Amino acid sequence: MVGQSRRSRLAMPLSSPPDVSTISLKLGAGRFEFVSVQLLFDPGNISNVFRFKNNKTVGETLEHPRYEHLGETFTNDVRPLDRPLGEFLHELKLKGSLFYKVFLNPYGDEVYCSFKIADPSVVQSRGVYIYAVEDRIRYVGRCLDNFGKRINQGYGRIHPKNCYLDGQSTNCRLNSLIAKHRDVVRFYVCILDDVSEIKLLESEILKSLSPEWNMQGV
């Protein structure tokens, strides 16, 4: 059991061949197999996703605690307050104004992609997952619900709300990195059921490899 090896260091290769079907990682007396799972990408990439968040006006958005500090900016100009938020911000961008970015998280105006996994043996499972590019492990994460929800409804599809200050900046950041490497990125999963095993395996990989995409500065 992983729980019996908390002080063990994770033994793993720093790199793997880009076409490898499994990655084998050793933790203490245990060995964990990460199996390659195909990512199915929609054609092309997507930009300006933030523009489609129009369920609230600028004025309604400024009433939210995450945005109320921006209210003073509009005290002398009430004209945009009744404008749909995404439409207004995209118009600012087209005019060359960078002010639109203050409503977005640091990765809210990246180029994204849409992808999913379809393997029925994986979609309803949970565990630890890895993204690798060419011969390097770039990101490791844990999934405590199921891979279908985490990938197909999360990282694999960026919704307009994700792009904003109160959205999912991690989803935006990781998706944009995958979009840049969509032709060479590989996805691997280690299916586990025990939550403590999942958390410990992810932690040990992070400590041992410090994958660059897990670093917030990337």
N, C-alpha and C positions, 0 to 999 in steps of 0.2 A: 504494500500500500504506500502511496505517496506520503501519507501522514507519518509514516515511520521513518522517513528519510529527510526530515526538515533541515538538517545540518549538512546534507550532502550537496556538493556542487554539481551543476548540470554539465554533463559531458556531451558535446555535440560538435559537428563540423561547422566551421564558420561559413562555409559555402556548400552548395550542392549543384550538380549539373542542371541546366535549365529545363531539360526534358525529363527529369527524374519523376517517377510516379509516386514515390514515397520518400519521406524524410524520417529517419530513425534517430530519436533523441534518448539518451540514457540519463536517468536520474536515480542516483543511489543504486539499489539492486534492481530497479525497474527500468523497462525500456518502453518508450511510447512511439507509436507509429503515426505519422501524419500522412494522410492519403490525399493525393491530388484530386481536386474537384473542378470540373470545367466551369468557367465563368462565361455566361452568354451575354454578349454586349449588343445593345441596340446600335444601329448605324449612326456614325457621327457623334460629335460632342455637342454640348449645350452651353450657351452663355446667357448672361443677363437673366438668370432664373429669378432673381429678386423682384423683377418688374411685374411678376404675376401675382404678387401678394396685394390684392385690392379689396379684401373683405373689410378693411377699415380705412377711414380717411386719415390724412395727416393729423388733423385735430384730435381724433379719437386715439390715435397712437400716442400722442404727446401726453395723454392722461394716464398712460401706463407708467408705473414706477421706474422702469428701465429707460424711459425716454423723456421723462418730465424735465430733466436737466437741460433738454434742448429747447424747451418752451420759450425761453427768453429770446431766442433767435428770431422768433416769428411775431414778437410783440408789436413791431411796427409794420408788419405786412401780414394781414389776415387772409389775403387772397388764396393762398394754397391750402388753408386749413380744411376746406371742404373737398379737396382733391383726393382721389384714391391714392393710397400711399405709394405702391409700386410704380404706378403710371407717372406720378410726380417725380420720384427719384430717378427713374429712367430718363425722363425729360432733362433733368439736371445733368445727368451724365452725357447725354447727347450734346448739350450746350458747352461741355468742357468743364463744368463745375464739379469739384471733388467733394462738395458738401454732402452729396448723397451717401458717401461712405460712412458718415457718422452714425447712420441708422443701422449699419451692417456690422456683423462680426468680422474679425480680421481676414477671414477666408470666404466672405459672403459674396464676392464678385469674381470668383474664379471660373475657369472653364471646367465643366463637369461632364460625366458620362452616366449612362444608365446600364446597369447590368444585373444579372440574377444568377442563382443556381437552381437547377431543375432536378437534380438527382434525388429521387424520393427517399432514398435511404439516409440522406443527409439533412434534407429540409426540416424534418421534424426532430432531429437530434440536437444535442448540445455538447459543448466541450471547449477546446482551445483551437484557435485558427491562426494561420500564418499567411501573409502575403510575401512572395519572393519575386524578385526581379532579376532575370538572367541567372546569375550564380550567387545571389545574396538574399538572405532573409532580411526583409525591410520592416515588417510590422508583425507584432503578435498581439492577439486580443483574446478575451474570454467571452463565452456566450453561455449565460445561465438560463435562457429561455429556450430558443431553438434557432438554428442557423437560418432558416427561412425568414424569420422575423428580423434577425439581425442584419442579414445581407439584403434580401429582396425588398424589405420595407424600410431599411435603415441606410446603410452605407451605399447600397446600390442605386438608390433613387433620391435625389436631393429635391425636397419640396421647397417652394418659395419661403415658407416660414423659417426653414433651417438657416437661411442666409442672414437673418437679423440678429440683433443683440440678444434677444431672448430665445434664439433658435439653437440648433445643434452645430456648434462650430467645429467639433471634432469630425462629424459626418462630412461637412464641407471640405475640411482639410484633407482627410484621407481620400475622399472621392476624387478630388482634384489631382492628387498625386497618382492615383490609379489611372485617371484619364491621360496623363502625360506618358504613361508606360503601358497603355492598354494592349499593345501588340506583344509585349513580352512578360507581363505580370502573370504569376501563377498563384493559385489559391489552394491551401492545404488545410485539412481538418484532422484533429485527433478527437474522436468521439468518446466522451466520458459522461457518466451519469452523476457521480458523486461531486457535489458542489465544492467541498473542501479540496478535492483532487484538482478540480478545474482551476481554482484560485491559486493553489500552490504551484502547479505546473506553469501557469502564466507568469507568476512572480519569479520563478527560478530562471525562466528563459530571459525575462527582462533584465535580471541582475547579471546574467552571464554574457549576454550579447549586446544589450542596449541598442536594439534595432533603431536605425536612424529615423524612420517614420513615426516611431513612438515619442520622439523628442519634439516638444512643443515648438521649438524654434524653426522646425523644418517647414 
